[in-house]
Amino acid sequence: MPHTNTDATAIDRMPRGGPDASCVDRLLQTDRLEYLDRQDVPPAVKRSVIAALDWTGRVFGHHDQHARLVLDEIADVPDPLILELGAGHGALSATVLDWHPTARVTVSDIDAESVAAISTGPLGAHPRAEVRTVDATAIDARDGEFALAVFALSFHHLPPALASKVLAEGTRVADKLVVIDLPRPPSPLHLLRLATMLPLAPFVPFVHDGVISSLRCYSPSAMRALAAHAGVDVEVRTGLMSPQVTVATRR
């Protein structure tokens, strides 16, 4: 049954910590946008954030870790067709293509400048890659077209109603949707994490967006509520020192 506007309003009121979030956890969230999501921010600032995300991904091994998660989910699929949503710099797709000799990847983002930057780089010329502008809430693709869709470190940008749409759309066009994002720690640890970042946030765009990302990331409880609203099944794996991984499938 299609969700009504009332349903969307109700899910959008859900705390980022989920329906059972504590009073403190409910305070540790924000509607403030990251620089990457704002229209009044110079493109150079956005590029600096994307470049910092790419640098930290290379230095701390996030790109490799995320690629392993993706490939583990399609280990038994010959010649998989993969869709990356919200690709940003495209490093995850590049790593997957390097490691899997027959995978084909559609690399996508909703931001036209990011898509243009990816298109003019190595992925734009890769024989097994296609670079496209895609809105993850309304994906222009056939039902079941992809073996797997992946949304890495971008899901928290979306408010709950749109996040639920991504779960529905991702599982419509792919057999599995893998959402990789920041874990939402218990409130005392969350406060500690924020305290270490806040002094630099006014001066370093990457840290500014990191603080907002921390406040906007979804808990496992929230992911299950979003999945229920979308009508999909999810398995959520998380840890304090590892990314939160949600694997969504159609019912």
Rosetta silent file (secondary structure, phi, psi, omega in degrees, C-alpha in Angstrom):
SEQUENCE: MPHTNTDATAIDRMPRGGPDASCVDRLLQTDRLEYLDRQDVPPAVKRSVIAALDWTGRVFGHHDQHARLVLDEIADVPDPLILELGAGHGALSATVLDWHPTARVTVSDIDAESVAAISTGPLGAHPRAEVRTVDATAIDARDGEFALAVFALSFHHLPPALASKVLAEGTRVADKLVVIDLPRPPSPLHLLRLATMLPLAPFVPFVHDGVISSLRCYSPSAMRALAAHAGVDVEVRTGLMSPQVTVATRR
SCORE:     score description
SCORE:     0.000 S_00000001
   1 L     0.000  130.338  179.498    0.000    0.000    0.000 S_00000001
   2 L   -61.660  145.641  178.265    1.472    3.442   -0.905 S_00000001
   3 L   -79.166  141.269  179.569    2.425    5.617    2.024 S_00000001
   4 L   -86.890  170.695  175.801    0.312    8.742    2.530 S_00000001
   5 H   -60.419  -33.236  177.955    1.555   12.245    3.262 S_00000001
   6 H   -64.315  -40.726  177.181    0.554   11.611    6.874 S_00000001
   7 H   -59.852  -45.173 -178.438    2.822    8.538    6.942 S_00000001
   8 H   -63.258  -40.171  178.570    5.727   10.596    5.577 S_00000001
   9 H   -64.436  -40.311 -179.375    5.176   13.308    8.173 S_00000001
  10 H   -64.671  -44.450 -179.123    5.120   10.733   10.956 S_00000001
  11 H   -69.376  -31.965  179.828    8.380    9.063    9.876 S_00000001
  12 H   -68.709  -19.205  176.934   10.045   12.461    9.421 S_00000001
  13 L   -84.025   -7.403 -178.412    9.380   13.168   13.117 S_00000001
  14 L   -65.054  133.351  175.552   11.334   10.055   14.120 S_00000001
  15 L   -63.848  153.447  177.858   14.527   10.861   16.073 S_00000001
  16 L   -63.696  -22.634  176.557   17.823    9.898   14.432 S_00000001
  17 L   -83.973    0.592  177.861   18.332    7.570   17.380 S_00000001
  18 L    97.722  170.151 -177.767   15.130    5.726   16.497 S_00000001
  19 L   -59.551  -26.924 -177.802   11.661    5.557   18.066 S_00000001
  20 L  -100.587   19.094 -177.877   13.134    4.319   21.364 S_00000001
  21 L   -61.921  145.205  177.397   15.871    6.976   21.583 S_00000001
  22 L   -71.441  167.975  178.960   16.667    8.348   25.034 S_00000001
  23 H   -60.626  -41.681  179.916   15.988   11.968   25.956 S_00000001
  24 H   -66.295  -44.497 -179.270   19.702   12.798   25.648 S_00000001
  25 H   -60.838  -35.752  179.485   20.023   11.031   22.315 S_00000001
  26 H   -65.485  -24.910  177.048   17.064   13.006   20.978 S_00000001
  27 H   -80.553  -20.992 -176.015   18.990   16.190   21.744 S_00000001
  28 L   -91.189   57.364  175.576   22.062   14.972   19.850 S_00000001
  29 L  -150.875  165.483 -176.160   20.697   15.627   16.389 S_00000001
  30 L  -151.688  153.067  171.219   20.328   18.620   14.095 S_00000001
  31 L   -97.406   -0.868  178.694   18.507   19.839   11.011 S_00000001
  32 L   -62.949  140.391 -178.527   21.522   21.963   10.060 S_00000001
  33 L   -89.227  147.799  170.775   22.895   21.074    6.633 S_00000001
  34 L   -71.065  160.015  176.981   26.440   20.080    5.847 S_00000001
  35 H   -55.872  -36.241 -178.428   28.385   22.289    3.461 S_00000001
  36 H   -61.997  -23.381 -176.116   27.982   19.550    0.840 S_00000001
  37 H  -101.261   -0.166 -174.759   24.189   19.976    0.958 S_00000001
  38 L   -99.261  144.084  179.128   24.031   23.768    0.900 S_00000001
  39 L   -88.877  -12.848 -176.841   23.481   25.953   -2.156 S_00000001
  40 L   -97.299   11.050 -177.472   25.071   29.045   -0.585 S_00000001
  41 L  -102.943  133.407  179.681   28.516   27.493   -0.138 S_00000001
  42 L   -57.540  142.357  179.430   31.294   28.143   -2.694 S_00000001
  43 H   -54.989  -32.048 -179.280   32.125   25.102   -4.858 S_00000001
  44 H   -63.410  -35.052  178.420   35.735   25.240   -3.637 S_00000001
  45 H   -67.224  -43.982  178.443   34.576   24.540   -0.064 S_00000001
  46 H   -62.239  -42.118  179.291   32.555   21.533   -1.214 S_00000001
  47 H   -62.502  -35.000  179.905   35.511   20.265   -3.237 S_00000001
  48 H   -67.485  -35.859  177.906   37.724   20.552   -0.161 S_00000001
  49 H   -67.843  -45.179  179.732   35.319   18.395    1.860 S_00000001
  50 H   -63.494  -40.214  178.319   35.144   15.748   -0.889 S_00000001
  51 H   -64.408  -38.584  178.259   38.922   15.767   -1.217 S_00000001
  52 H   -67.610  -37.718  176.012   39.292   15.317    2.551 S_00000001
  53 H   -62.608  -41.736  178.455   36.842   12.408    2.485 S_00000001
  54 H   -64.840  -43.167 -178.708   38.873   10.788   -0.287 S_00000001
  55 H   -63.147  -48.194 -179.961   42.150   11.382    1.605 S_00000001
  56 H   -64.770  -34.916  177.861   40.872    9.915    4.865 S_00000001
  57 H   -63.704  -37.747  178.735   39.396    6.989    2.947 S_00000001
  58 H   -75.065  -45.470 -174.511   42.783    6.210    1.406 S_00000001
  59 H   -69.630  -40.988 -176.494   44.890    6.821    4.503 S_00000001
  60 L   -97.537    4.676  173.545   42.643    4.964    6.962 S_00000001
  61 L    78.489   16.880 -178.015   41.619    2.210    4.564 S_00000001
  62 H   -66.141  -40.209 -179.795   37.928    3.075    4.352 S_00000001
  63 H   -59.306  -45.980  179.885   37.784    2.636    0.579 S_00000001
  64 H   -64.797  -43.373  179.981   39.250   -0.859    0.847 S_00000001
  65 H   -60.112  -44.737 -178.389   37.032   -1.770    3.803 S_00000001
  66 H   -69.020  -37.017  177.675   33.891   -0.661    1.989 S_00000001
  67 H   -63.953  -39.318  177.066   34.903   -2.447   -1.206 S_00000001
  68 H   -61.764  -41.917  178.875   35.350   -5.689    0.757 S_00000001
  69 H   -60.605  -42.468  179.406   31.866   -5.288    2.225 S_00000001
  70 H   -64.574  -49.897 -175.074   30.409   -4.839   -1.243 S_00000001
  71 H   -68.287  -31.120  176.239   32.273   -7.762   -2.797 S_00000001
  72 H   -62.919  -34.104 -177.542   31.431  -10.077    0.109 S_00000001
  73 H   -74.484  -19.772 -178.522   27.733   -9.495   -0.587 S_00000001
  74 L  -121.798   26.635 -176.598   28.061  -10.522   -4.250 S_00000001
  75 L   -57.918  -30.518 -176.551   30.716  -13.216   -3.891 S_00000001
  76 L   -99.514    9.178 -177.733   28.478  -15.777   -5.605 S_00000001
  77 L  -101.524  117.032  177.493   27.258  -13.496   -8.395 S_00000001
  78 L   -75.369  138.113  175.955   29.050  -13.886  -11.752 S_00000001
  79 L    49.339   56.321 -173.793   29.696  -10.640  -13.663 S_00000001
  80 L   -69.705  145.209  171.996   27.746   -8.470  -11.188 S_00000001
  81 E  -103.362  121.855 -171.224   26.205   -5.176  -12.161 S_00000001
  82 E  -119.923  141.820  175.543   26.611   -2.709   -9.282 S_00000001
  83 E  -116.687  120.705  171.206   25.105    0.729   -8.677 S_00000001
  84 E   -99.604  123.511  177.252   26.879    3.189   -6.397 S_00000001
  85 E   -98.643  145.906  178.352   24.605    5.945   -5.113 S_00000001
  86 L    56.883   46.616 -169.513   25.974    9.196   -3.718 S_00000001
  87 L   -67.901  -27.578  179.385   29.440    8.317   -5.001 S_00000001
  88 L    65.436 -100.915 -179.557   31.038   11.707   -4.278 S_00000001
  89 L   -90.871  -14.102  176.498   34.656   11.119   -5.332 S_00000001
  90 L    82.380    6.489 -175.048   34.024    7.652   -6.812 S_00000001
  91 H   -66.233  -33.220  178.185   36.864    5.920   -4.968 S_00000001
  92 H   -62.860  -47.163  178.908   34.681    3.032   -3.781 S_00000001
  93 H   -61.578  -41.153  179.691   33.638    2.199   -7.334 S_00000001
  94 H   -61.225  -41.061  179.851   37.225    2.476   -8.534 S_00000001
  95 H   -66.699  -42.908  178.222   38.380    0.021   -5.862 S_00000001
  96 H   -59.712  -43.746  179.567   35.604   -2.450   -6.675 S_00000001
  97 H   -65.806  -35.777  177.155   36.546   -2.340  -10.358 S_00000001
  98 H   -65.412  -37.735 -172.527   40.224   -2.864   -9.509 S_00000001
  99 H   -89.793  -23.872 -177.958   39.468   -5.900   -7.348 S_00000001
 100 L  -114.416  116.907 -171.180   36.747   -7.603   -9.406 S_00000001
 101 L   -72.251  -16.665 -177.041   37.775   -8.421  -12.993 S_00000001
 102 L  -124.178   -0.290  179.259   34.272   -8.686  -14.458 S_00000001
 103 L   -66.354  145.174  170.820   32.110   -6.369  -12.338 S_00000001
 104 E  -117.562  138.014 -173.025   30.418   -3.454  -14.069 S_00000001
 105 E  -127.508  130.531  167.464   29.620   -0.378  -12.014 S_00000001
 106 E   -95.663  115.289 -176.065   27.255    2.523  -12.537 S_00000001
 107 E   -98.407  121.074 -172.649   28.811    5.384  -10.573 S_00000001
 108 E  -137.551  157.030  172.883   26.239    8.002   -9.633 S_00000001
 109 E  -155.763  157.191  177.290   25.614   11.099   -7.582 S_00000001
 110 L   -83.707  -18.854 -177.134   22.853   13.684   -7.449 S_00000001
 111 L   -85.877  120.273 -175.168   25.384   16.540   -7.507 S_00000001
 112 H   -63.564  -36.077 -179.497   26.186   17.589  -11.074 S_00000001
 113 H   -67.490  -39.652  176.962   29.645   18.921  -10.180 S_00000001
 114 H   -63.614  -42.767  178.865   30.634   15.628   -8.547 S_00000001
 115 H   -62.502  -41.606  179.117   29.388   13.700  -11.579 S_00000001
 116 H   -63.693  -41.084  179.735   31.353   16.000  -13.896 S_00000001
 117 H   -64.930  -40.986  178.211   34.519   15.535  -11.828 S_00000001
 118 H   -66.249  -39.831 -176.993   34.152   11.739  -11.875 S_00000001
 119 H   -64.101  -32.676 -178.721   33.429   11.768  -15.621 S_00000001
 120 L   -87.770   -3.116  178.615   36.646   13.628  -16.404 S_00000001
 121 L   -97.747 -168.769 -177.188   38.735   11.283  -14.232 S_00000001
 122 H   -57.822  -35.679 -179.318   39.823    7.656  -14.711 S_00000001
 123 H   -64.737  -31.444  179.671   36.332    6.274  -14.034 S_00000001
 124 H   -63.594  -25.649 -179.587   34.941    8.280  -16.927 S_00000001
 125 H  -104.511    1.479 -176.236   37.178    6.352  -19.314 S_00000001
 126 L   -73.502  131.992 -176.138   36.908    2.951  -17.609 S_00000001
 127 L   -66.761  -18.682 -179.123   35.406    0.332  -19.958 S_00000001
 128 L  -110.248   16.947  179.734   33.335   -1.261  -17.165 S_00000001
 129 E  -122.423  143.223  171.733   32.076    1.974  -15.595 S_00000001
 130 E  -126.077  131.284 -177.892   29.179    4.244  -16.438 S_00000001
 131 E  -108.532  126.528 -174.811   28.920    7.642  -14.746 S_00000001
 132 E  -141.262  154.266  168.335   25.431    9.095  -14.300 S_00000001
 133 E   -86.816  121.866 -176.312   23.479   11.721  -12.386 S_00000001
 134 L  -138.036  132.386  169.964   21.005    9.794  -10.232 S_00000001
 135 L   -88.501  115.483 -174.792   18.572   10.836   -7.513 S_00000001
 136 L   -65.244  -15.940  178.455   18.698    7.969   -5.023 S_00000001
 137 L   -89.431   -7.927 -179.859   15.065    8.599   -4.036 S_00000001
 138 L  -152.211   77.197 -170.802   13.831    8.152   -7.642 S_00000001
 139 L   -81.548  126.761  178.352   16.253    5.897   -9.515 S_00000001
 140 L   -84.086   83.105 -179.694   15.868    5.735  -13.286 S_00000001
 141 L  -158.522  158.239 -179.932   16.436    1.991  -13.671 S_00000001
 142 L   -73.590  157.336  173.361   14.450   -1.187  -14.241 S_00000001
 143 L   -59.453  129.920  176.844   13.262   -3.368  -11.379 S_00000001
 144 L    67.480   21.563 -177.142   16.044   -5.791  -10.441 S_00000001
 145 L   -67.533  -31.110 -174.613   18.497   -4.290  -12.933 S_00000001
 146 E  -112.484  149.158  172.559   21.447   -4.486  -10.519 S_00000001
 147 E   -71.280  -34.981 -176.466   22.837   -7.282   -8.383 S_00000001
 148 E  -153.880  140.629  168.512   23.696   -4.747   -5.683 S_00000001
 149 E  -115.447  144.672 -179.909   23.334   -1.048   -4.930 S_00000001
 150 E  -133.169  139.289  179.524   25.580    0.630   -2.378 S_00000001
 151 E  -130.113  103.198 -171.833   25.211    3.968   -0.579 S_00000001
 152 E  -110.082  122.982  172.702   28.369    4.750    1.405 S_00000001
 153 L    59.915   27.861  178.598   28.746    7.561    3.958 S_00000001
 154 L  -132.394  -13.844 -173.582   25.895    9.615    2.493 S_00000001
 155 H   -59.661  -36.179 -176.767   22.683    8.117    3.861 S_00000001
 156 H   -66.233  -15.362  178.142   22.696   10.394    6.917 S_00000001
 157 H   -65.169  -21.700 -171.475   22.355   13.435    4.640 S_00000001
 158 L   -93.809  139.181  170.447   18.712   12.489    4.080 S_00000001
 159 L   -68.415  163.506 -170.878   15.781   13.221    6.399 S_00000001
 160 H   -55.565  -42.194 -177.631   13.811   10.116    7.416 S_00000001
 161 H   -62.738  -41.900  178.368   11.086   10.261    4.752 S_00000001
 162 H   -72.529  -36.531  177.153   13.652   10.519    1.939 S_00000001
 163 H   -60.781  -40.087  177.861   15.909    7.936    3.584 S_00000001
 164 H   -64.434  -37.440  177.030   12.993    5.519    3.604 S_00000001
 165 H   -63.008  -37.457  178.276   12.445    6.204   -0.107 S_00000001
 166 H   -62.993  -41.780  177.517   16.081    5.290   -0.787 S_00000001
 167 H   -60.620  -41.830  179.818   15.574    1.946    0.944 S_00000001
 168 H   -68.230  -45.651 -178.252   12.506    1.304   -1.196 S_00000001
 169 H   -69.787  -41.814 -179.673   14.113    2.441   -4.453 S_00000001
 170 H   -61.346  -40.156  179.149   17.450    0.737   -3.830 S_00000001
 171 H   -80.350  -14.230  173.629   15.791   -2.598   -3.196 S_00000001
 172 H   -74.764  -45.414 -174.052   13.537   -2.099   -6.211 S_00000001
 173 H   -88.675  -13.514 -177.604   16.384   -1.713   -8.709 S_00000001
 174 E  -133.765  153.408  177.273   18.838   -4.104   -7.003 S_00000001
 175 E   -65.768  -31.966  176.488   18.655   -7.499   -5.347 S_00000001
 176 E  -138.837  145.708  169.152   20.412   -5.969   -2.320 S_00000001
 177 E  -117.261  123.390  177.420   21.020   -2.450   -1.085 S_00000001
 178 E  -107.188  118.281  177.244   24.045   -2.012    1.179 S_00000001
 179 E  -106.133  117.250  178.647   24.068    1.187    3.242 S_00000001
 180 E  -110.342  123.644 -176.507   27.428    1.933    4.855 S_00000001
 181 E  -151.263  176.839  177.689   27.429    4.841    7.278 S_00000001
 182 L   -64.716  141.914  172.257   28.768    6.220   10.534 S_00000001
 183 L   -75.871  147.907  175.214   27.737    4.335   13.667 S_00000001
 184 L   -99.090  107.839 -173.621   25.630    6.252   16.170 S_00000001
 185 L   -78.146  167.192  171.798   27.337    5.643   19.524 S_00000001
 186 L   -55.683  151.916 -171.580   25.712    5.659   22.981 S_00000001
 187 H   -52.400  -44.734  179.870   25.069    9.200   24.190 S_00000001
 188 H   -60.290  -41.460  178.307   28.099    9.506   26.548 S_00000001
 189 H   -71.550  -32.756  177.354   30.488    8.424   23.784 S_00000001
 190 H   -64.374  -43.226  177.515   28.661   10.583   21.281 S_00000001
 191 H   -61.687  -39.329  178.401   29.167   13.626   23.506 S_00000001
 192 H   -64.950  -43.638  178.915   32.857   12.787   23.785 S_00000001
 193 H   -60.745  -43.485  179.852   33.184   12.440   20.008 S_00000001
 194 H   -65.612  -38.065 -178.506   31.486   15.790   19.468 S_00000001
 195 H   -63.075  -32.626  179.962   33.668   17.481   22.107 S_00000001
 196 H   -76.154  -21.639 -175.587   36.830   16.472   20.240 S_00000001
 197 H   -98.383  -33.295 -171.464   35.528   17.869   16.948 S_00000001
 198 H   -57.605  -38.335 -178.659   33.658   21.044   17.870 S_00000001
 199 H   -59.817  -28.920 -178.611   36.707   23.294   18.516 S_00000001
 200 H   -93.973  -13.014 -172.707   37.849   22.852   14.886 S_00000001
 201 L   -58.017  -38.592 -179.645   34.418   22.892   13.254 S_00000001
 202 L   -69.988  -15.575 -171.795   34.251   26.673   12.615 S_00000001
 203 L  -111.838  -24.169 -175.740   37.620   26.630   10.853 S_00000001
 204 L  -119.046  111.195 -176.999   37.878   23.314    8.971 S_00000001
 205 H   -54.846  -39.206  179.991   35.061   22.523    6.513 S_00000001
 206 H   -62.183  -40.567  179.312   35.677   18.768    6.727 S_00000001
 207 H   -71.701  -39.835  175.746   35.325   18.838   10.518 S_00000001
 208 H   -52.780  -49.613 -179.412   32.267   21.099   10.283 S_00000001
 209 H   -70.147  -29.702  177.457   30.558   18.514    8.102 S_00000001
 210 H   -64.696  -39.732  177.672   31.832   15.708   10.344 S_00000001
 211 H   -62.524  -46.627 -179.184   30.076   17.195   13.375 S_00000001
 212 H   -65.918  -39.310  177.656   26.805   17.494   11.480 S_00000001
 213 H   -58.847  -42.759 -179.534   27.213   13.968   10.085 S_00000001
 214 H   -61.891  -39.127 -179.274   27.625   12.638   13.614 S_00000001
 215 H   -74.977  -22.580 -175.607   24.433   14.366   14.729 S_00000001
 216 H  -101.416   -7.058 -176.913   22.458   13.174   11.700 S_00000001
 217 L   -70.438  151.579 -174.443   23.532    9.524   11.514 S_00000001
 218 L   -95.609  142.504  175.275   20.889    6.881   12.149 S_00000001
 219 L   -80.514  166.962  173.425   20.944    4.233   14.882 S_00000001
 220 H   -56.226  -39.707  177.946   20.146    0.554   14.182 S_00000001
 221 H   -60.846  -41.163  178.995   16.706    1.137   15.714 S_00000001
 222 H   -66.439  -40.291  179.342   16.133    4.026   13.320 S_00000001
 223 H   -62.377  -39.716  178.957   17.263    1.956   10.325 S_00000001
 224 H   -67.724  -35.938  177.536   14.783   -0.777   11.238 S_00000001
 225 H   -68.211  -40.286  176.697   11.989    1.801   11.554 S_00000001
 226 H   -62.587  -40.598  179.361   12.894    3.293    8.165 S_00000001
 227 H   -64.844  -41.783  178.476   12.871   -0.199    6.656 S_00000001
 228 H   -61.447  -40.705  178.616    9.469   -0.958    8.141 S_00000001
 229 H   -66.015  -35.817 -179.332    8.122    2.266    6.648 S_00000001
 230 H   -80.415  -15.579 -178.226    9.647    1.370    3.264 S_00000001
 231 L    76.898   35.435  178.696    8.331   -2.189    3.405 S_00000001
 232 E  -125.842  163.380  176.125   11.741   -3.857    3.105 S_00000001
 233 E   -97.161  143.204  178.871   13.748   -6.266    5.248 S_00000001
 234 E  -135.675  149.127  166.813   17.052   -5.201    6.792 S_00000001
 235 E  -118.724  125.477 -176.557   19.973   -6.692    8.642 S_00000001
 236 E  -113.934  125.587  176.523   21.957   -4.080   10.595 S_00000001
 237 E  -119.967  132.016 -177.643   25.548   -4.667   11.736 S_00000001
 238 E  -149.577  164.240  177.673   27.344   -2.040   13.797 S_00000001
 239 E  -164.621  159.741 -176.165   30.210   -1.443   16.201 S_00000001
 240 L   -65.971  -32.407 -175.396   31.882    1.472   17.940 S_00000001
 241 L  -110.915   12.721 -179.857   35.035    1.237   15.812 S_00000001
 242 E  -133.430  159.536  179.223   33.503   -0.014   12.563 S_00000001
 243 E   -67.378  158.392  172.930   30.988    1.408   10.128 S_00000001
 244 E   -86.622  126.638 -176.766   27.331    0.647   10.477 S_00000001
 245 E  -118.030  122.654  177.255   26.312   -1.685    7.659 S_00000001
 246 E  -116.222  123.559  176.695   22.684   -2.179    6.682 S_00000001
 247 E  -107.744  114.845 -176.838   21.787   -4.807    4.074 S_00000001
 248 E  -108.923  141.469  177.526   18.280   -4.254    2.729 S_00000001
 249 E  -138.124  156.788  176.817   16.282   -6.637    0.542 S_00000001
 250 E   -67.769  148.949  174.610   12.818   -6.715   -0.966 S_00000001
 251 L   -81.783    0.000    0.000   10.124   -8.612    0.908 S_00000001
